[in-house]
Amino acid sequence: MSAAVVVSFAATASATVYPTDKRHLTGPLRICDQGSFFVGGVPKITQYANSVAPSSYQELIITQMYVQFQVPPNARRWPLIMVHGGGYSGSCLESTPDGREGWFSRSVRRGLATYVVDQAGRGRSGFDRSFINESIATGNLAGFPNLGNTSSSGIWTAWFGFIVPSGSDIITGTMIQRGDPGDPTCASDPFHCAHTVQVIPPVPHSVDPSIEARVGAIGPAANPANDTYLALEHYKYGVPNTNVTLPNSTCSTCNPPTINGADTWSGRDLATLVEGLKGAIVATHSQSGSVGHHMVRYLKEDDAAGKCGAPGACLAMLKGLITIDGVCSFANTGLTAADFANIPYLVFRGWYPSPISNGCDGTVAAIKAAGGTADFIKLDDPSFGTRFQGVTHMMMMSTKSLEVFDEILKWADKNIKNPPAGGSCEDGDD
């Protein structure tokens, strides 16, 4: 009897408790193994582990990275590691805000053992609370971390629409979608003036009715016209960027040489995960684009230290790097295009051009000139017609999320050799 687990939900006429009153998956999902673990981490001895008042010395483990995974039957040889961007955790890859299948399950369904992480210092990876306690205790307000993530209205204006008139806010102004009358970009860029295909009204399940009714609301009242757009389920996925509590590092080959805590520790942990899996494809998003590049730097450093045996063996474990609307700079990570001569590289961008991926055309051209495989897929390319019209930066949480992800997987199938791993998941198999 097969040990594969069949994950399935019966579709019946009877209603269940919201938000599981609809099936999230597109169909039954068979898996051989699933679980979670942590990679990385360093010990820190501190007197501020639990309080702003100094106490006896205690140890905290910080900088570790949370990893959850699923392995399908007949998985391909190289797994896929997915990394979220700034202000989010791995939850944005699990399901969409309106309760549909996320990229995590889709990847498994396509035969890839899939590992979804929470970046070091964020989400389930935890953060260094002693850094905050000590900053308060010592009065080091200049060094006190800014834990901010993007606000609800900030997410709205970043990806979904605008607040008009210019200079107003959610109390004095009105929230409108892209493409609505009053969109300030339509005159200058009519091609990209379109309604989004994001998870916003009138998409079912996209709004929390209690928040829309302002139940328990704190602070001054917003413009009632904004109540619906201020109640998106999407906003709940945001998490504080507590990775700022992690220590920085120095990289002599990087410009600038000071590396922030996110790139330092998430980059290190990703390299450790790739090495532990004996090879993987890595897909980053937005802020974690630089994390992916620092991962490459750490793999090179591990090669220099002889960690993986044969020369270049650590870097060779990276089978492909996919940068989804993220930073592509080499200078900031001490890399050159030649480092990617044998690592297929994809830059992928939504319908709306994002300043985050500015400069990526140059990165792709440089890798090609160095003899590597590199492409820049833009969903506003005429070859796609209007198929992906309105897809924004947060494409994994849009109404077109699965179709978008299939385009990424199509590129991977074409450019990354990834045969079946062999073996099975029968009872008794290790």
C-alpha positions in Angstrom: 0.0 0.0 0.0 1.4 3.4 -0.9 2.5 5.7 1.9 1.6 8.7 -0.2 -0.9 11.0 1.5 -3.8 12.1 -0.5 -4.8 15.6 0.6 -8.4 16.2 -0.5 -11.5 18.1 0.5 -15.0 16.9 -0.5 -17.0 19.5 -2.3 -20.5 19.3 -0.8 -23.6 21.4 -0.9 -23.5 22.0 2.8 -21.6 25.0 4.1 -18.7 24.8 6.5 -17.1 27.3 8.7 -15.5 30.3 6.9 -12.9 30.6 5.5 -12.9 26.9 4.7 -16.3 27.0 3.1 -14.6 26.4 -0.3 -11.8 24.1 -1.4 -8.5 25.8 -1.6 -6.8 23.2 -3.7 -7.6 22.7 -7.4 -7.8 19.0 -6.8 -6.4 16.1 -4.6 -2.7 16.6 -3.8 -0.6 13.5 -3.3 2.5 13.8 -1.1 5.1 11.4 0.2 6.5 13.5 2.9 5.9 16.8 4.6 7.2 18.6 7.6 9.2 21.6 8.9 12.6 22.3 10.3 15.1 25.1 10.9 18.5 25.7 9.2 21.3 27.9 10.5 21.3 29.8 13.8 24.0 31.1 16.1 24.1 31.3 19.9 24.0 34.6 21.6 24.8 35.1 25.3 23.0 38.1 26.7 21.7 39.6 29.9 18.6 40.9 28.1 17.0 37.7 26.9 13.7 38.3 28.6 13.6 41.8 30.1 14.9 45.4 29.7 16.4 44.9 33.2 19.7 43.0 33.0 19.6 39.6 34.5 21.9 36.6 34.7 23.5 35.6 31.4 21.3 33.4 29.2 21.6 32.0 25.7 19.3 32.7 22.7 19.6 31.1 19.3 19.1 33.7 16.6 19.5 34.0 12.8 17.9 30.6 12.1 15.5 30.1 9.1 12.2 28.2 9.3 11.5 25.8 6.4 8.4 23.9 5.6 8.3 21.3 2.8 6.3 18.8 0.9 7.6 16.0 -1.4 5.4 14.5 -4.1 5.5 10.9 -5.4 8.0 10.6 -8.3 9.5 13.9 -7.5 12.1 15.4 -9.8 15.8 15.4 -8.9 16.1 19.0 -7.9 13.7 20.6 -5.4 12.5 24.2 -5.5 13.1 26.6 -2.6 10.8 29.6 -2.6 11.6 32.8 -0.6 9.1 35.6 0.1 9.8 39.3 -0.1 9.9 42.2 2.4 7.0 42.7 4.8 5.7 39.1 4.3 6.4 35.6 5.3 6.2 32.2 3.6 2.4 32.3 4.2 2.0 34.4 1.0 3.0 31.3 -1.0 0.7 28.8 0.7 -2.8 30.1 -0.3 -4.2 33.2 -1.9 -6.1 35.7 0.3 -9.4 34.6 -1.2 -8.7 30.9 -0.4 -7.3 29.4 -3.5 -4.3 27.1 -4.2 -1.0 28.9 -3.7 2.4 28.5 -5.4 3.5 26.0 -2.7 0.9 23.4 -3.6 1.1 24.2 -7.3 4.8 23.4 -7.3 4.3 20.1 -5.5 1.5 19.3 -8.0 4.0 19.8 -10.8 6.4 17.2 -9.4 8.8 19.4 -7.4 9.8 18.7 -3.8 9.1 22.2 -2.5 10.7 24.1 0.4 9.1 27.4 1.5 11.0 29.5 4.0 10.4 32.4 6.4 13.4 34.6 6.1 15.8 34.7 9.1 14.5 37.2 11.7 11.0 37.2 10.4 7.7 35.2 10.8 8.2 31.7 12.3 12.0 32.1 12.2 11.8 34.4 15.2 13.9 37.4 15.9 16.4 38.7 18.4 14.3 40.2 21.2 17.3 40.9 23.3 18.4 43.6 20.8 15.2 45.5 21.5 15.4 44.9 25.3 19.0 46.1 25.4 18.3 49.2 23.2 15.6 50.2 25.7 17.7 49.5 28.8 20.7 51.4 27.5 18.7 54.3 26.1 20.1 53.7 22.7 17.1 55.1 20.8 19.2 55.9 17.8 19.9 52.2 17.4 16.3 51.1 18.2 15.1 49.1 15.2 12.3 50.2 12.9 10.1 47.2 12.8 7.6 48.7 10.3 6.0 46.7 7.6 3.9 48.2 4.9 0.5 49.5 6.2 -2.8 48.5 4.7 -3.2 51.7 2.8 0.5 51.5 1.9 0.0 48.1 0.3 -3.0 49.6 -1.5 -1.1 52.4 -3.1 2.0 50.2 -3.8 0.1 47.5 -5.7 -3.6 48.0 -6.1 -4.5 51.7 -6.6 -4.4 55.2 -5.4 -5.7 57.6 -2.8 -7.1 60.7 -4.4 -6.8 63.6 -4.5 -3.0 63.7 -4.3 -1.7 64.5 -0.8 -4.8 63.1 1.0 -4.9 60.0 3.2 -7.5 57.3 4.1 -9.4 59.9 6.3 -9.5 62.8 3.9 -9.2 61.0 0.5 -10.8 58.2 -1.5 -9.2 54.9 -2.4 -9.6 54.0 -6.1 -8.4 51.0 -8.1 -5.9 51.2 -11.0 -7.9 52.1 -14.1 -10.7 53.8 -12.3 -11.7 57.4 -13.2 -9.1 59.6 -11.5 -6.2 57.2 -12.0 -3.3 59.7 -12.2 -1.2 57.4 -14.4 -3.6 56.9 -17.2 -2.7 60.1 -19.1 1.0 59.4 -19.0 0.9 55.6 -19.4 -2.4 54.5 -21.0 -1.1 51.1 -21.9 -0.7 50.2 -18.2 -3.9 51.9 -17.2 -6.0 48.8 -16.4 -8.0 47.3 -13.6 -6.0 44.9 -11.6 -6.5 41.2 -11.4 -5.6 41.2 -7.7 -7.6 39.7 -4.9 -9.8 42.8 -4.3 -13.5 43.4 -4.6 -15.6 42.2 -6.4 -13.6 38.9 -6.0 -15.4 36.7 -3.5 -13.8 36.2 -0.1 -11.4 39.1 -0.7 -12.7 41.2 2.1 -13.2 40.6 5.9 -16.8 41.7 6.5 -16.1 42.5 10.1 -13.2 44.8 9.3 -15.3 46.3 6.5 -18.0 47.1 9.1 -15.2 48.7 11.3 -16.0 46.4 14.2 -13.6 47.3 17.1 -11.8 49.9 15.0 -9.2 51.9 16.9 -8.2 55.5 16.2 -10.0 58.1 14.1 -12.6 57.1 11.6 -11.6 56.6 8.0 -13.6 58.0 5.1 -16.5 55.5 5.0 -16.0 55.3 1.2 -12.8 53.5 1.9 -14.2 50.8 4.3 -14.3 48.1 1.7 -10.8 48.6 0.3 -9.4 48.9 3.9 -10.7 45.4 4.7 -8.8 43.3 2.2 -7.8 39.8 3.5 -4.4 40.5 1.7 -3.4 42.9 4.4 -3.3 40.2 7.1 -0.4 38.5 5.4 1.9 41.4 6.3 4.4 40.9 9.1 6.9 43.3 10.7 10.4 43.3 9.3 11.9 42.1 12.5 15.0 40.9 10.6 16.3 44.3 11.5 17.1 43.0 15.0 19.8 40.7 13.5 23.4 41.8 13.3 25.0 43.1 10.1 28.1 41.7 8.6 31.0 42.9 6.4 31.8 41.7 2.9 35.1 42.9 1.5 34.1 42.2 -2.1 30.7 44.0 -1.8 29.9 47.6 -2.5 29.0 48.9 0.0 30.8 46.4 2.3 28.3 46.5 5.2 25.6 43.9 4.7 22.3 44.1 6.5 21.0 41.4 8.7 18.4 40.0 6.2 21.0 39.5 3.4 23.6 38.3 5.9 21.6 35.6 7.6 19.0 34.6 5.1 21.7 34.4 2.4 23.8 32.2 4.7 20.8 30.0 5.6 19.7 29.6 2.0 23.2 28.4 1.0 23.2 25.9 3.9 19.8 24.7 2.8 20.9 24.2 -0.8 24.0 22.3 0.4 21.9 20.2 2.7 19.6 19.2 -0.1 22.6 18.4 -2.3 21.2 20.7 -5.0 18.2 22.9 -5.6 16.5 25.6 -7.7 15.9 28.8 -5.8 13.2 31.4 -6.5 13.2 34.7 -4.7 10.8 37.6 -4.7 11.3 41.4 -4.4 13.5 42.2 -1.4 14.8 38.7 -1.3 16.4 39.1 -4.7 19.5 40.4 -3.0 19.2 37.5 -0.5 19.5 35.1 -3.4 22.6 36.8 -4.7 24.2 36.7 -1.3 23.4 33.0 -1.2 25.5 32.6 -4.3 28.3 34.6 -2.6 28.2 32.2 0.4 28.3 29.2 -1.9 31.4 30.6 -3.5 32.9 31.2 0.0 32.1 27.7 1.0 33.9 26.5 -2.1 37.0 28.5 -1.2 37.0 26.9 2.2 36.7 23.4 0.6 33.4 22.7 2.3 31.9 20.6 -0.5 34.9 18.7 -1.6 35.7 19.2 -5.3 36.5 22.8 -6.4 33.2 24.6 -7.3 31.0 21.8 -5.9 29.0 24.1 -3.6 28.1 26.6 -6.3 27.3 23.7 -8.7 24.5 22.7 -6.3 22.6 25.8 -7.3 20.7 24.5 -10.4 18.9 27.7 -11.2 18.1 31.1 -9.7 14.7 32.8 -10.4 14.4 36.5 -9.4 10.8 37.5 -9.3 10.5 41.3 -9.6 13.6 41.7 -7.3 16.9 43.4 -7.1 19.5 42.1 -9.7 22.6 44.0 -8.7 25.9 42.2 -8.7 28.0 44.9 -7.2 26.1 44.9 -3.9 26.8 41.2 -3.5 30.4 40.9 -4.7 29.4 38.8 -7.7 30.1 39.0 -11.5 28.1 37.7 -14.4 30.7 34.9 -14.8 29.5 33.4 -11.5 26.3 32.5 -13.4 27.8 31.0 -16.5 26.5 27.6 -15.4 23.5 28.7 -13.4 20.3 29.4 -15.5 19.0 32.8 -14.4 15.5 34.2 -14.8 14.1 37.6 -14.0 10.3 37.7 -14.0 8.2 40.8 -13.8 4.4 41.5 -13.6 2.3 43.6 -15.9 3.0 46.8 -14.1 6.7 47.8 -14.4 8.3 47.9 -11.0 11.3 50.1 -10.0 12.5 47.2 -7.9 13.7 45.3 -11.0 15.3 48.3 -12.7 18.7 47.3 -14.1 17.8 43.7 -14.5 18.0 44.0 -18.3 21.7 44.8 -17.9 22.2 41.8 -15.5 20.6 39.4 -18.0 22.7 40.8 -20.9 25.9 40.4 -18.8 25.1 36.8 -18.0 24.5 36.0 -21.6 27.7 37.7 -22.6 29.5 35.5 -20.1 28.2 32.4 -21.8 25.3 31.7 -19.4 21.6 31.2 -19.8 19.5 34.2 -18.8 16.1 35.6 -19.6 13.8 38.5 -18.6 10.2 37.7 -18.9 7.8 40.7 -18.6 4.1 40.0 -18.5 3.3 43.2 -20.3 5.2 41.9 -23.3 3.0 42.0 -26.5 3.4 38.2 -26.9 1.1 37.7 -23.9 -1.5 40.0 -25.3 -3.9 41.1 -22.5 -3.7 37.7 -20.8 -1.9 39.0 -17.7 -3.2 42.6 -17.8 -3.2 44.1 -14.3 -0.8 41.5 -12.6 1.2 43.5 -10.1 4.3 42.9 -8.0 2.4 40.6 -5.6 1.6 38.2 -8.4 1.5 35.0 -6.2 -1.6 36.5 -4.5 -3.5 37.6 -7.6 -6.5 36.0 -9.4 -4.0 34.9 -12.1 -1.5 33.5 -9.6 -1.5 30.0 -10.9 -1.3 31.0 -14.6 1.6 33.3 -13.7 3.5 30.5 -11.8 3.0 28.2 -14.7 4.9 30.6 -16.9 7.8 30.5 -14.4 7.7 26.7 -14.4 7.6 26.6 -18.2 10.8 28.5 -18.3 12.4 26.2 -15.7 11.3 23.1 -17.6 13.0 24.5 -20.7 16.2 25.7 -19.2 17.0 23.6 -16.1 17.7 19.9 -16.5 15.6 18.2 -13.8 14.9 14.5 -14.5 12.9 12.3 -12.1 14.8 11.5 -8.9 13.8 7.8 -9.0 12.6 5.8 -6.0 9.1 5.7 -4.6 7.2 6.4 -1.4 6.0 3.0 -0.6 5.7 1.9 3.1 9.0 1.0 4.5 11.0 3.2 2.1 13.4 5.7 3.7 
